[in-house]
Amino acid sequence: MPDILDPQLKRHLSERIRYYNELGIYDFYRREPAEANLDALQDKAILENPSIRAEERDLMTPRSKAAIALLVEENIFEVANPKPESGVIDPVQALRLIREDLGDCTRCRLHKQGRKQIVFGVGNPKAELMFIGEAPGADEDQQGEPFVGRAGQLLNNMIKAMGLRREDVYIANIIKCRPPGNRTPERDECETCSPFLMRQIATIKPKAIVALGAVAAKTLLAINAPMSEFRGRWFDFRGTKLAVTYHPAFLLRDPRQKKETWKDLQMVMKELGMAIPAKAE
C-alpha cells in the first residue's frame, strides 16, 4: 500500500484532478509507477472508480489505470472543495454565484492585454439549447454580452430560423475575455477559463449543446480533429448531447457553408423534438 499522503498534498492533487475532470480529461499517467502488480491495480481502478465509463477504461493504458488505482487508494477523488453554487436549486441564483466567483478575473494573461470587461454569458438559465462559441470580439468586449456583433446578428438569424428567440437559448464562449486582435485563444487560456463554463453548463443543464467552430469543439471534447469529423454526429458531453457546426464568423467569410450549417441545426431540432419548416427539409 502506498504511503499516506500529506493532507495538503492530497488537497492539491484533488483540486488538480477535479480541474482536469471538468475539462473532460480522465486519463492520467505516471512517469515512474511504483513496483506493484499492475493487474491488481487495473482491477482496483475499474472496481473502485465509477467516474470512469466502461469505454474509457478499455482505452486506458496499464500505466494510466495504475495511476488511477493509486489515487483511488488514497480516496483523492472524494476530496473536493464545494463550489459556491453547490446545492443551489435556482439556476438564476447559481449563475449569479458563479459570476461572483469569477470576479474581475486575473487568472490568465488576457486581463493585461486590453480586455475591457468579462463577457460571462446571456440567455435563459433554464434553456434546453446552449450555444458555445470561441471568445468575445470587439463588440462583445464593449457591450459585455456574447455574440452582439456581425457574427452575433447571424447567430440570431440562425436561432430565429429554428423557430426560437435569442431569449430562449443560452449563449456563452469558451473564454470570457477578448484576446488581443481577436486572435485564437491559447490553450492555457482555454484551460484556465473553461472550468467556469463547465459550471455554467452544469447549472443550466441543457438538453443539447451546439459548439460553434473548431476551438469550441476541441476544447469541450478534448479531441483534436478537423471540422469534417466533428460535424453531422452527436457527442456525449457530460451526459448532454453535443453537436458541432461552423462559427458564424466563419460563415460571414464563406457563406457557401450556410446550407451545411442549416443541416446541423436541423439535426439539433430533431433531437429536441422541434418542428422543421417544410421548405427547409
Secondary structure, 3 states (H helix, E strand, C coil): CCCCCCHHHHHHHHHHHHHHHHCCCCCCCCCCCCCCCHHHHHHHHHHHCCCCCHHHHHHCCHHHHHHHHHHHHCCHHHCCCCCCCCCCCCHHHHHHHHHHHHCCCCCCHHHHCCCCCCCCCEECCCCCEEEEECCCCHHHHHHCCCCCCHHHHHHHHHHHHCCCCHHHCEEEECCCCCCHHHCCCCHHHHHHHHHHHHHHHHHHCCCEEEEECHHHHHHHHCCCCCHHHHCCCCEEECCEEEEEECCHHHHHHCHHHHHHHHHHHHHHHHHCCCCCCHHHC
